[in-house]
């Protein structure tokens, strides 16, 4: 199972940020690969130059829900 940002209905995937490090390799190495995506678009809407994993490696695409976008805060130790 891999997590992607966008997918089309054929299973072509686009990743964001650090998800591009290992998800394409994991998707290609698996016998059955399930992709959880934030958005599914129609075929042809993704630019072919921006596809990180071709749909031939993906067997199932799942639209995830209720993503919590956490914002990290930098906390510094107070001087004593």
Beta strands, then each sheet from edge to edge (+ up, - down):
strand 1: 2-8
strand 2: 13-14
strand 3: 34-41
strand 4: 60-63
sheet 1: 2+ 1- 3- 4-
end
